[in-house]
Structure formats: structure tokens, C-alpha cells
Amino acid sequence: MYRYFFKRLIDIVASLFLLLLSFPIMILVSIFIYLQDFGPVFFVHYRIGKNGSEFKFYKFRSMPVNTANVESKEVDKITITRFGKVIRRTNLDELPQLINILKGDMSLIGPRPCIPSQKNLIHLRKENGSIMLRPGLTGWAQVHSYDFMPEEEKAKLDGQYFQRLNFWTDLLTIYKTLRYLTKRPPTY
């Protein structure tokens, strides 16, 4: 019952609440992003969602206009704007994904949405069933050091989450995410 009804209900209520709460911050971030180079405020890209379908993924733009999208393990190959470093360090660049959650493209918790070129990760998620879940703003793999993790390890953790999916696993993931967010931010 949780997986099919209450999880989505929690996503809707929480994303609405967080969007309203963060709206002033989102306006300020948008202004700063626009003023740094007069480019678009959002980074919009296609990602792989529930059942392998593609959806438009929203983030605040932290890179110069027209920067190519790369896997998280190749993040050192891209240029990040000065203000982009701030919003990445504070995870404010992720706030627009609350729109994806409200729309039903994503969930608060689930496997992190991958880019279409990550064929191996998509294949591994199909094998373990986790491709059937909505991707998440955070997830089991993210609270276990997701960045720079081999795809096989990500998929293994995504599969574990798929098998264990319940209210308590989601609550534990939120707790671990909040603990991570209170740590000293990484430098880019």
C-alpha cells in the first residue's frame, strides 16, 4: 500500500510544501544565475525515469551556457560558474527538481535519474527491478557516497532499495540525507 499510494501522496504534499517554503530562495537564486551571464536560469535535460521512460529534468544552471551534460564521475571535466559553485556546495541547484516530483516524474526518494547515455546503469537497473521506480531527489545509493561510485555498485544499492522499499527505509534515507547536508560542503 505504501509503495503504490502513500509514497506518491507524501511526494505531492512534501514537494508542494517545500516549493512554497523555498520560493523566496528560488527567486534569489534565479536572479543571481541570470545576472552572471544573462543566460537561462534552469538547466533542462532529458533523464531516464520510471520504467525507462525519458522526462525533462530541471536543475538550476551552475555551468556556463551550452555546457555538455556528463556523468557525475566526470564532473571535474566541466566548468562551473562562480555562483554555480555556491549553489552546488549548498545543493540549492537541486531545488527545481521539486517541480519534477510534483509532476510525478520523480519521487523524493528513489534511484537517482541517470542520463540516457548511461546504458550500462540502465541495463543493471532493469535487471534488478529498480528501473520500475520513480527516480529520486535522494536515494539509498546517494546516502552511500553516490558520486564516483562504479555503476555496478550504484545499481546494487538501487536494487537493495527496490527490495526494501517501505516507509521506514524512506525515513532512514531522509535522515541520512539530512545528516549529509549538515556536513561541511565539498569544494569544487
FIFIKOL-183387 format. One line per field, with one value per residue (C-alpha): residue in three letters; residue number from 1; x, y, z. Coordinates in pm, 1 decimal, always signed. Layout:
N
residu: [ALA / ...];
num: [NUM / ...];
c1: [X / ...];
c2: [Y / ...];
c3: [Z / ...];
This chain:
188
residu: [MET / TYR / ARG / TYR / PHE / PHE / LYS / ARG / LEU / ILE / ASP / ILE / VAL / ALA / SER / LEU / PHE / LEU / LEU / LEU / LEU / SER / PHE / PRO / ILE / MET / ILE / LEU / VAL / SER / ILE / PHE / ILE / TYR / LEU / GLN / ASP / PHE / GLY / PRO / VAL / PHE / PHE / VAL / HIS / TYR / ARG / ILE / GLY / LYS / ASN / GLY / SER / GLU / PHE / LYS / PHE / TYR / LYS / PHE / ARG / SER / MET / PRO / VAL / ASN / THR / ALA / ASN / VAL / GLU / SER / LYS / GLU / VAL / ASP / LYS / ILE / THR / ILE / THR / ARG / PHE / GLY / LYS / VAL / ILE / ARG / ARG / THR / ASN / LEU / ASP / GLU / LEU / PRO / GLN / LEU / ILE / ASN / ILE / LEU / LYS / GLY / ASP / MET / SER / LEU / ILE / GLY / PRO / ARG / PRO / CYS / ILE / PRO / SER / GLN / LYS / ASN / LEU / ILE / HIS / LEU / ARG / LYS / GLU / ASN / GLY / SER / ILE / MET / LEU / ARG / PRO / GLY / LEU / THR / GLY / TRP / ALA / GLN / VAL / HIS / SER / TYR / ASP / PHE / MET / PRO / GLU / GLU / GLU / LYS / ALA / LYS / LEU / ASP / GLY / GLN / TYR / PHE / GLN / ARG / LEU / ASN / PHE / TRP / THR / ASP / LEU / LEU / THR / ILE / TYR / LYS / THR / LEU / ARG / TYR / LEU / THR / LYS / ARG / PRO / PRO / THR / TYR];
num: [1 / 2 / 3 / 4 / 5 / 6 / 7 / 8 / 9 / 10 / 11 / 12 / 13 / 14 / 15 / 16 / 17 / 18 / 19 / 20 / 21 / 22 / 23 / 24 / 25 / 26 / 27 / 28 / 29 / 30 / 31 / 32 / 33 / 34 / 35 / 36 / 37 / 38 / 39 / 40 / 41 / 42 / 43 / 44 / 45 / 46 / 47 / 48 / 49 / 50 / 51 / 52 / 53 / 54 / 55 / 56 / 57 / 58 / 59 / 60 / 61 / 62 / 63 / 64 / 65 / 66 / 67 / 68 / 69 / 70 / 71 / 72 / 73 / 74 / 75 / 76 / 77 / 78 / 79 / 80 / 81 / 82 / 83 / 84 / 85 / 86 / 87 / 88 / 89 / 90 / 91 / 92 / 93 / 94 / 95 / 96 / 97 / 98 / 99 / 100 / 101 / 102 / 103 / 104 / 105 / 106 / 107 / 108 / 109 / 110 / 111 / 112 / 113 / 114 / 115 / 116 / 117 / 118 / 119 / 120 / 121 / 122 / 123 / 124 / 125 / 126 / 127 / 128 / 129 / 130 / 131 / 132 / 133 / 134 / 135 / 136 / 137 / 138 / 139 / 140 / 141 / 142 / 143 / 144 / 145 / 146 / 147 / 148 / 149 / 150 / 151 / 152 / 153 / 154 / 155 / 156 / 157 / 158 / 159 / 160 / 161 / 162 / 163 / 164 / 165 / 166 / 167 / 168 / 169 / 170 / 171 / 172 / 173 / 174 / 175 / 176 / 177 / 178 / 179 / 180 / 181 / 182 / 183 / 184 / 185 / 186 / 187 / 188];
c1: [+0.0 / +286.1 / +468.3 / +161.3 / -31.7 / +117.8 / +464.2 / +313.4 / +84.7 / +385.4 / +573.8 / +290.1 / +239.2 / +612.5 / +705.5 / +422.8 / +528.3 / +898.5 / +827.1 / +628.5 / +892.2 / +1183.6 / +1012.5 / +1190.8 / +1526.9 / +1449.6 / +1369.5 / +1700.7 / +1899.7 / +1727.5 / +1820.9 / +2186.6 / +2211.6 / +2059.3 / +2281.8 / +2604.9 / +2577.1 / +2218.3 / +2156.7 / +1872.9 / +1817.3 / +1735.1 / +1936.4 / +1681.0 / +1789.1 / +1634.7 / +1686.3 / +1570.9 / +1269.9 / +1022.9 / +1016.3 / +1298.4 / +1092.9 / +1258.1 / +1146.6 / +1257.8 / +1479.2 / +1514.4 / +1807.4 / +1938.0 / +2213.1 / +2555.5 / +2761.0 / +2818.8 / +2555.2 / +2576.7 / +2792.5 / +2760.7 / +2595.2 / +2830.7 / +2806.2 / +2871.4 / +3207.7 / +3325.2 / +3218.8 / +3582.6 / +3578.7 / +3327.0 / +3348.6 / +3130.2 / +3043.0 / +3138.8 / +2778.4 / +2734.7 / +2996.8 / +2790.6 / +2462.6 / +2631.0 / +2806.6 / +2475.4 / +2268.9 / +2042.9 / +2086.3 / +1859.6 / +1554.8 / +1383.7 / +1356.3 / +1070.2 / +875.2 / +966.0 / +839.8 / +512.9 / +462.0 / +518.5 / +841.4 / +1038.0 / +997.5 / +1163.9 / +1344.8 / +1447.7 / +1737.6 / +1900.0 / +1789.2 / +2061.2 / +2132.8 / +2029.1 / +2391.9 / +2442.2 / +2332.8 / +2505.9 / +2342.1 / +2001.8 / +2056.6 / +2161.3 / +1854.0 / +1632.1 / +1791.0 / +1730.8 / +1387.4 / +1479.4 / +1403.1 / +1033.9 / +1067.8 / +1040.1 / +1389.1 / +1458.2 / +1589.6 / +1787.6 / +1816.6 / +1982.2 / +2286.0 / +2322.0 / +2348.5 / +2620.5 / +2857.9 / +2693.7 / +2938.1 / +3235.9 / +3080.0 / +3105.4 / +2775.6 / +2762.0 / +2767.9 / +2503.5 / +2278.2 / +2333.1 / +2222.5 / +1929.0 / +1824.8 / +1850.5 / +1624.8 / +1374.7 / +1361.1 / +1334.9 / +1106.7 / +883.8 / +811.0 / +1095.7 / +1358.4 / +1246.0 / +1256.1 / +1610.2 / +1716.2 / +1577.3 / +1761.1 / +2090.5 / +2037.2 / +1981.3 / +2296.3 / +2488.7 / +2351.5 / +2470.6 / +2829.3 / +3082.0 / +3013.8 / +3266.4 / +3476.3 / +3474.4];
c2: [+0.0 / +240.2 / +179.3 / +234.7 / +507.7 / +670.2 / +726.3 / +933.7 / +1118.7 / +1208.4 / +1323.1 / +1558.7 / +1708.8 / +1741.0 / +1888.2 / +2145.8 / +2242.3 / +2261.6 / +2461.0 / +2716.7 / +2728.7 / +2764.8 / +3001.4 / +3318.7 / +3139.9 / +3012.1 / +3366.7 / +3497.8 / +3210.4 / +3270.2 / +3638.6 / +3565.4 / +3299.1 / +3528.8 / +3823.3 / +3621.1 / +3576.4 / +3662.2 / +3300.4 / +3066.3 / +3008.0 / +2639.2 / +2352.0 / +2131.0 / +1792.5 / +1455.3 / +1185.8 / +828.2 / +783.7 / +520.0 / +212.6 / +358.9 / +646.1 / +982.7 / +1300.3 / +1663.9 / +1710.4 / +2054.6 / +2199.1 / +2547.1 / +2609.8 / +2605.3 / +2584.2 / +2827.3 / +2826.9 / +2529.1 / +2308.7 / +1940.7 / +1708.1 / +1449.5 / +1165.1 / +1254.1 / +1072.8 / +1319.9 / +1637.0 / +1753.3 / +1791.7 / +2076.3 / +2442.8 / +2570.1 / +2938.4 / +3123.5 / +3132.2 / +2776.7 / +2664.0 / +2818.5 / +2655.1 / +2318.2 / +2331.9 / +2409.8 / +2176.8 / +2468.3 / +2366.8 / +2068.5 / +2274.2 / +2280.3 / +1901.0 / +1961.6 / +2052.9 / +1712.3 / +1548.3 / +1740.8 / +1647.8 / +1279.3 / +1240.8 / +1188.4 / +1099.2 / +1240.4 / +907.4 / +663.6 / +581.1 / +899.8 / +972.5 / +885.1 / +1033.3 / +831.1 / +755.8 / +555.3 / +236.1 / +0.1 / +156.8 / +146.6 / -221.0 / -306.4 / -128.5 / -326.0 / -648.2 / -569.8 / -410.4 / -63.3 / +84.8 / +41.1 / +312.5 / +686.9 / +834.7 / +1031.7 / +1362.9 / +1147.7 / +775.2 / +473.8 / +497.1 / +873.5 / +825.1 / +568.7 / +804.4 / +801.1 / +1030.3 / +849.7 / +512.7 / +244.8 / +187.5 / -172.3 / -51.9 / +215.9 / -41.6 / -286.2 / -23.4 / +77.7 / -288.2 / -312.1 / -7.6 / -160.0 / -478.8 / -293.3 / -9.8 / +84.6 / +383.3 / +304.9 / +273.1 / +608.4 / +764.9 / +630.3 / +766.3 / +1111.6 / +1102.2 / +1006.1 / +1276.2 / +1542.3 / +1425.8 / +1455.0 / +1804.7 / +1923.9 / +1816.5 / +2066.5 / +2113.1 / +1980.5 / +2228.3 / +2235.7];
c3: [+0.0 / +83.4 / -245.4 / -462.3 / -280.1 / +29.1 / -119.8 / -402.6 / -160.0 / +57.3 / -255.2 / -355.5 / -10.0 / +66.2 / -273.7 / -252.7 / +99.0 / +8.9 / -308.6 / -109.2 / +163.8 / -77.7 / -324.5 / -199.1 / -214.9 / -565.4 / -681.4 / -543.3 / -694.1 / -1030.5 / -1024.2 / -943.8 / -1214.1 / -1473.8 / -1377.8 / -1401.7 / -1780.8 / -1886.0 / -1984.4 / -1890.0 / -1519.8 / -1549.2 / -1683.8 / -1859.1 / -1981.9 / -2051.7 / -1789.9 / -1755.2 / -1529.2 / -1418.6 / -1644.3 / -1855.7 / -1996.5 / -2058.6 / -1884.9 / -1871.0 / -1565.6 / -1404.0 / -1213.0 / -1152.5 / -1406.2 / -1242.2 / -1561.9 / -1848.0 / -2122.0 / -2364.7 / -2141.0 / -2232.0 / -1982.7 / -1833.4 / -1583.2 / -1218.5 / -1230.1 / -1499.7 / -1317.0 / -1299.5 / -1680.9 / -1682.2 / -1595.0 / -1314.8 / -1276.0 / -959.6 / -836.5 / -963.6 / -712.5 / -432.9 / -533.1 / -585.6 / -248.2 / -78.7 / -303.0 / -398.2 / -763.5 / -688.2 / -576.5 / -921.4 / -902.3 / -660.3 / -976.9 / -1122.6 / -803.8 / -810.2 / -1177.3 / -1098.1 / -1294.4 / -974.6 / -609.4 / -300.2 / -263.2 / -533.9 / -765.3 / -892.5 / -1252.0 / -1499.2 / -1839.4 / -2147.1 / -2239.8 / -1918.2 / -2096.3 / -1853.6 / -1546.6 / -1718.2 / -1805.7 / -1448.1 / -1308.6 / -1546.5 / -1421.3 / -1053.4 / -1098.7 / -972.6 / -1317.7 / -1222.2 / -955.6 / -996.9 / -971.1 / -655.8 / -536.3 / -295.5 / -253.3 / -97.9 / -327.1 / -264.2 / +112.3 / +46.2 / -143.0 / -487.6 / -670.2 / -821.0 / -728.8 / -1001.5 / -1185.0 / -1062.7 / -701.0 / -770.5 / -933.3 / -646.1 / -393.0 / -615.0 / -623.6 / -244.8 / -215.3 / -459.8 / -249.8 / +84.4 / -23.9 / +268.5 / +488.2 / +731.2 / +457.0 / +316.8 / +663.6 / +717.9 / +376.6 / +464.1 / +797.4 / +628.5 / +363.0 / +629.6 / +810.4 / +483.8 / +419.0 / +760.4 / +686.2 / +561.3 / +187.1 / -67.0 / -262.8 / -643.3];
